[in-house]
Amino acid sequence: MTEFANLTPQQLALLQQVRTFADDVVAPAAPEWDRNRAFGRDAIGAAAKLGLTGLQVPVAMGGLGHSFSCKAQVTDIVAGADFGFAMSLINTQNVAYKLSRDASPEVAQRYIPALLSGDRLGSTALTEPHAGSDFAAITTLATPNVDGWSVTGKKAWIINTVASDIMVLYAQTEAGSGGAGIAAFLIDGTRDGFVRSDRFEMTAQHTIGAGGFELRDYQIRHDELLQPAGEAFKVALRDINGARIYVAAMCCGMVDAALQVAANYGRNRKTFGRRLGEHQGWRWTLGEADVDLSAARQMVGHASGMIDRNEDAQFAAAKTKIFATRMAERHLPALAQLMGAEGLQDKHPFGRHLIGARIAGFVDGSTEMLLERLTGTYAREAKR
């Protein structure tokens, strides 16, 4: 794996531990998780022991305090074993990090330790049944009262919701106000008024734990406001830039894993008296994937560095996600084709990774929405 950025010796040592964890824990379990439509809950605990649920959480609060670039490389490695599990793991980390950054000390101390240990899982709840990439269209409503807020509404397609109960909720504070009225809150799924929906049954990648929930007059305390209206929408969009980059990194991990499996197969399988890898046309498919994988990782590294330097990564993140998801959707089927019928066995990652790449094209802004955002600049410049 090509390094995305210069990392500290401690971070490099962590990546080696993550590779071992992905190879020894996640990859062997992933086919069975998928076969049984299971959520990889037990492996979250093992990841927590490595500190992966607190990658960016400050050391003073029990985390590892590592950079975004380090997080991107961790997601690359873990997604190579299973995309859904990588998404599940990183979403718990994200909630712990957001609380360390934005919550009051009392609220942070109340919830972060359970996230770091893996005893409780985290989710970020933006999407609703009628509002996905159009984040400003959410209608879950938080109404102020003497004790804080009363919240009513439904959320859908939320990662980890089959098991999570510490959630960052985005809700409207004034109906019809768009992004300007959205605030961010912490909600605790063990309280009255939180009703979990059934898990969304998917074709594969059940380890993503996607589901929904409903809030029925759920009571939020004053100190559980993370960002007020007017600020939360801007912070969420900034955080989504980071999500687009690590999703791109996950696409790199999936293609890398598929490339290695196919290459190993080609070194051993013989056809017409020669190893597959000796056939020129067969090798070219590997080479095409390798070239695009290197380009995608360079884009991830560049965009990750922008996040670390606190620069505006909006366009870099969008371009990186578009390129990496398309790269995965192009090369994963081609690499699977190199394996022939052998690639259909569930011990190989091709089927799971193909669905993972498709999910990557939807989450944190669809490819179409990102293209519209990028090309909008051309339309504005044309009017000048």
DADACOR-V15034 format. One line per field, one symbol per residue. psi: psi as a letter, one per 40 degrees, with the letter a starting at -180 (. if undefined). A space follows every 10 residues. Layout:
psi=???
This chain:
psi=hhhdihiidd dddddddddd dddddddddd dddddefihf ddddddddde eeefdehide eeadfiiddd dddddddddd dhdddddddd dddddddddd deiidddddd ddddddeedi iiihgdiide hcdgdeeieh hhhiadebih hhiiiifhhe edeiehihhh iiehheeadd ehihihihee iiehhhiiih hidafeeefh aiiihgfhhh ideehdhiid dddddddddd dddddddddd dddddddddd ddddddedhh hfeiideehd dddddddddd dddddddddd ddddddddef iheddddddd dddddddddd ddddddddea ddeeheeied dddddddddd edifhidddd ddddeddddd dde.
